[in-house]
Amino acid sequence: MSGPLPRPLPHDALTLDAIRTCLEGVIPGTIATADAEGTPNVSQLSQVHYVDPGHIALSYQFFNKTRANILANPDAQLEVIDPATGAQYRLRLAYLRTETDGPLFESMKAKLSGIASHVGMAEVFRLRGADLFRVVAIEAVPGGCPLPAPVRPRSLLSAVRRACEGLRGAADLSDLLDRAIAALRDLFGVEHALILLPDTASGRLFTVAALGYEASGRGSGIGWEVAPGDGVIGMAARERVPIRITHMTTDVAYSMAMREGTAAAVAREIPFPGLDRPHSQLAVPILAHNLTHPGACGELAGVLFVESAQEMRFTYDDEDALATLAAQLGALMRGLPPAHGAEVEEVPTPAVTPPAIGDPIIVRHYASDDSVFLDHDYLIKGVAGAILWKLVRDHTALGRTDFTNRELRLAPDIPLPDFAENLEARLILLQRRLADRCGCLSIEKTGRGRFRLVVEKPLRLEEMS
């Protein structure tokens, strides 16, 4: 944070971290300001946003008396209430600046859109800026009888520790993704989640791991794509900051369900698998930092997304916990061996496989975007589609079932950028997409840098112009 550093608080002083539950937007805060002549004004706030242990941000929506007073006199006093205990706290604030774009602004805008939709004020609550304040002091308001704090269903700190320990034992990228999904389910109590990786060629992100969507009627979500800036996932990717919504929003800028049912989705898109009415969503960027430049902004390695039908399911503490998990994922992604093994030069020994029997599967390929359809049902496109088309062509023409990473990398008809991550991620995507949507074609690892195409029915290939 730029600007002068605040004076350290006494060791027994209240901290902003200790009262973050007051900043969730359940109970509006009350702010007191004064103009240049000292005339006071008191008003309520729709959102108080935690920035870091020494700063908060307030939503600037209207140029009202509070706004005019802050610009004339930067000192303010804020009173907030813990919605669980009823305890009240008073914060002395010093105005620093207003941000109208960037990570802080987008994070506040997303949360405000959920609050606005929740109270039926979506057309009124329009964020114009994020007013950044330094917290000078915090005191508990005397009086009253605060209720005891509720017992949390789980220890997030313990969950983070155990999850990170489990991730460190992953053998490869595919195993790492599976372990992360299992940790979300077993340690964090998450019921619906996605992990997406970036496609450097298109700039979009695609889903390679999913939790809890199999019964939705839309598939598990493997292969679904999103563009940076689109919805909470795309916004977290673009701004490199967690985006959290605690109430269902009708703001299309942050809603993902709007993608379903479009003409593109019917033809060559996998529909968003998410909940029809999510009341809580949290998207956390997975960043891979360059160890030689530790102060630089991390490279986007993916996005971790969770959602729930329960309001206020994900708090600031959940955001911190999953951000830590995402940081561990980003660190491990750089050093893991490929899921299909390191590259090898030798040609694999052909496997002896029984002949495929039954009615043939129609495999249709469209060269314009390398999309592949199985029996008229869309399966996959792009690099993964090009890989599958090469595999089935070689199988049909040459009887091949065994392949290597190296030959795919050198194949002129696969539009692969010059780095290993794209091939590795696309092989994982293809393997999981086939397992999700097709029982007669599959890919299995057979050794170091080798994999096998398992074909259980005859294939009939159709190349479309």
N, C-alpha and C positions, 0 to 999 in steps of 0.2 A: 504494500500500500504506500503510495507516495505521500509526501508531506511530513511534517515533524512527528516524531514518535511520541505517543502519550507517556506521561509519567507512570512508572510502575505502581500498581495498587498495593496497599498493605496486604500481607499474606492472608489475613482473615477477612478481607473485603469480599463482597459479593461479586461474582463475575458474570459476564453475559452468557457464557457457556452453561452456567448453572440454571438459568431461567429461560432457556430457549423454547420451552413449551409455551411460554407466554406469547411467542412470536409466530404461532401457527395460523393466526387469523380467525380462530374460533370466536374470540371475544375482541371487538374492536378496541384499539388503544385510544388514549386521550392525550392530546398534545396541547401544551400551553406556550404561547409565544407573546412577544410584546413588540410594539412598533418603536420607531426611533425616539419617541417621546415617553416611552414606558407604559403606554396603554395596553393592558393585557387582552388576550383573546384565547378562548378555549374551544377546541373542536375535536371530533372523533376521526379516526383514521381507518381506512379499509384494510391496510396492510402495513405491517412492520416486518422488515426483512433482515434476517441475520446475515452479515457479510463475513466477519471474522471476529475473534475475541475482543477487538477494540472498536468495531464499527458496525453500524446498522444503516439501513436505507429505508426511506419512507417514500410512498408512492405519490408522485406529483401528477394529479389528474385535472385540477382546475386552478385557474389563477384567482384564488380567493384571499381572504384576509390572512390566513395562516401563511400562505405562500409569500404575500407581500411583506409580512413581518419578518420572515426568515431572511429574505433578501436585504432587509434594512437592519436587522439585528440577528446575528447568527446563533445566539444562545437560545435554547429551548428546553422544556421539561416534558418528559413523556411518562405516562402512567400506564402500566400494563397489568393484566390479570392472568394468573395461571388457571386455565379452564378446568383442570383436574382437582385442584386444592382450594381455589378461591383466593390464594395469597396474592397480595398486590405489591408492586414494585415501582419505584420512581427513578427515572433515569435523567441525568443532566446531559445535554447534548450540545455539540458545537457543529454547525453546518460547515461542510467543506466544499462541495460542488454538486452539480446536477449532471447525470449521464443520460443521454438520449439514444444510445445504441450500445452494442457490445454485450458481453456475457452477463453482467449484472442486470442490465436493462431487460434482456430477453428472459432471464430467470424470473425476475419479478413480474414481467408481463404474462408469462405462462401461468404463474400461481394466481395472479389477479384475475385472469380470465376464468379460472375455475371458481374462485370466490364469487365473481360477478354472476356467473351462470347459476350458481347455487342459490343466490338470493334474488334472482330474477332481474338483475341490473346490468345485463351484458351490454346493453346499448348506452348505458350511462358511464360505467367504469371503463374508461379508456386511458391507459397509461401514457402520459406525455413525457415523463422523465423519472429517473430514480435519484432522489435527493440523498446524498451520502453524508452521514454524520459520524463524528467521533464521539464515543461514549466517555464522558469525563468522570462520571461517578454513578453508582447504583446504590439505592437504599431500600430496605423493606419498609412498607407503610405499616405503622403500628396499628393495633386494634384488630377486631374480628377474631374468628376462630377457624383458621385454615384447616381443611380436611387433610387426612393423611394421604401421601402420594400413593397412587395405585401401584400394585405390584405388576411389573412387566412380565409378559408371558415367557420371555427368554432373555438371556444375557447376550447382548449384541457384541460386547467385547470378547466374550468367550467364543461366540460363533465366528468372529473374524479370525481369531487365533487358530481355531481348529480348521477353518476353511483354508487359510493360507498354508498351514502345515500339510494339508491334504493335496493342495495344488503342487507343492514342491516335489511330490513323488510322481508326477505325470511323466509318461514315457515319450509322448509326442503331442502334437497340436490337437489331434482328434481326442486323445485321452484327456488332455487338459480341459477341453470344452465340456466333455462328459462329467469330469470331476466338478467343474464350476456349477453346472446345472444341478448336480446331486447336492452340492453344498447349499445352494439357494433353497432347495426343497427341504432338506433334512435339518439344516442348521439355522436357517433364517425363516422357515415357515412360509416361504413364497410358494404360491400355487400357480402363477402364470408368469413366464419369463421368456425372453429371447436374447440370444447373443448374435450380433451382426458383425461382419468383417467388411472392410472397404475393398472395392474393386478399383484399383488405381487407373484402369483404362477408361472406365465410364464415369468415375467419381461417385458412384452410388454405393450403398451398403447392402449386403445380402445376408439373409439369416442362415446360419450354419448349425445352430443348436436351439432347441425350444423345449418348453415345459408347460404342460397343462392344456394344450389346445386340441388334442386329438379328438375330443368329443364335440367340437364346435361345428362339424360338418364342412369345414374348409380345409381340412388337413392339418398337419402339425405346424405349418408355417415355414418349414424348411424351403429356402429358395426365394422367399418374399423379399422384395427390394424396396428401398426408400432413398430418396435424394437428400443431400445435405440441405438443411433448412426446412424440410417437410415434416411437420408434426414434432412431437416432443423428442423423438429419436433423431430426426434430421437436424433439429435445432441444437441438441446436445453435441452432435458431431460437428456442426459448423462452428459453434462458439467454444467448443472444448470445455464445457462446464455442465454440471448436473442440472437437469430440468425436472422439476417436481411439481405435480399438480395434486392437490388434496381433495378437490371436489370435481365432479364431472363437469366438463366444459363444453359449451356449444360453439366456441371460437374455432373456426375451421383452420386457423393457423396452427393450432396445437392438437386438433383432432385427427386421428389416424383412420377411423372407420369410414371416412368419406371416400377413401380410395376404393372401397368395395363396390361392385356393381357397375363400374364404368365399362365402356366398350373395350378399352385396352385390357381390363382385367379379364374379360371373357375370352379374348383372343390370345394374348401372349403375356399375361401377367398373372402371378400367383396372388390371390386376394389377401389382404391383411388378415391374419388369423385371430386378432385380438377380441376382447370382450365387447359385446354389443353396447353395454352401458358401464364402462369403467369409471369408478368414482375416485380412484387414486392411481397415479402413474408416476414412474420415476425412471429417467433415462440418464445413465452415467457414462461419459466417454472413457474408453480404455486407451491410455496413452503409453507409448513406448519411448522412453527418454534416451537421448544420446549420452552415454556415459562420459564422452570426451567434452561435452558441453552441457553440464548438469543444470545450468541456469536457463537453458533455452526451452521454449515451449515444446512439449512432447509431440511426436508424430502420432497421428490418429491410427490406432491399431484395431479399433472396433468400438462397439457400443453395447453396454449391458442395460437391458430394459426389463422392468417388472411392472405389473399392474394388478389391481384388485377391484372387486365390486364393492368393497368396504370404504367408506369415507374415512379420511385421515389415517389410512393404513400405514403410510410411509412418512415418518417424521424426520426432523433434522438428524436425529441419531441414526435412523435407517440410512439416510443419505450418506452420512459419514462412514458407516460400516460398509456399504456397498461401493463407495468410492475407494476405500482401502482395498477391498477385494479386487476391484477393477485395476488398481495400481499394481497389485501383485500379478494379475493376469498379463498386463502390459509388459512387466519386467520379465516374466517367464517366456512370453512369446518370442522374444529375441533370441533366447539361447536354446530353445527346444529343437531336437532333430525333427526332420519331416515325418509326418504320420505314415507315409508309404516308404520310408527308408531313404537313405542317401542314394544318389545316382550311381548307377553301374553301367559299364560299357558292354558287358557281355550280353548276348542274346539269350533270353530265358529258354530253358528246355520246354518244349510244348507239353502241355498236360494231356493225359488220356482221359477224355470226357465222353460220357455216353451221348449218342445222337439225340438232338432235340426232337420231341414228338408233339403232336397235337396241331391245332389250327395255327397258322402263322400269325405273328404279330406284325402289324403294319407300322414301320418306323418311317415317319415323314420328316424331311429336313427342308427348311427354308433358308437359302443362302444369304438373304438380305440381313438377317440378324442372328443366324445360326440357331434358330429355334427348332426344337425337336418335339414332335408329337408321337405318342404311342396309341395306336388304334383311335386316332382322331382326338385324343385327349392331350392337352398341352402338358409337357413335362419340364422343359428347361430351355434356356437360350444362352447366347453369348459364348464366352470361352468354354464353359462347361458343356454347352450344346455342341460346340465344335469338337471337343474331346470325345464325347459320346458318338458323334457321327463317324469320326475316324475309327473308333473301336469296332463299331458294328460293320463298317465297310470292310475293314481288314478281316473280320471274322467271317463275313459272308463270302468274300472273294478268295481268301487264302486259308480259311479254316482256323485262324489264329484265336487263341483265348488268353495268352499270356503276353504282357507288355512291360515296358520299363518307363520310369520317369524321364530318362534321358531322351528316348526317341520322341516322346511327346514334346519335350522342350525344343527339339531340333526339327519337328515336323513343320513344313512351310505352310500348311493349311490350317494351323491353329494360331489364332491372333493373340499370342502370349507376349506380354511385356518382358523386359529383360531383368526380371528378378524372381527368385524362387517362391516368394510368398504367394504370388497370384496363382501359380500352378498348384501349390499345395492346398490352398484354400478351396480352389475350384474342384480338385479331386475329392476333397472331403464333402463339398456341397453335392457333387454328382453322386457319390456313394450314398449319402443320406437321402437325397431326393429319390433315387431309385428304390431304396428300402422303404421309403414313405409311400410311394405311389405305384410301385410295380413289383409283383411277386415273381416275375418270370425273367427279369434281368437284374443282375447285381454285380457289385465289384467287391472283391476281397483281397486283402493283403497277402502276399505269398512269400515275401522275403525282403532283403535289403534292396530298395529301389525297384521293387517288382510288385505287380498286382495282376489279378486275373478277372476277366469278364466271364461271368457265369451266365450261360444262355440255356434256358429250360424249354423254350419253344422255338420253332423255326422263325426266321426273320424275313420279312419282305420289305425291301428298302424302296422309298420313293423320294427322289430329289425334285423339289418344287422350284420353279423359277421365281 
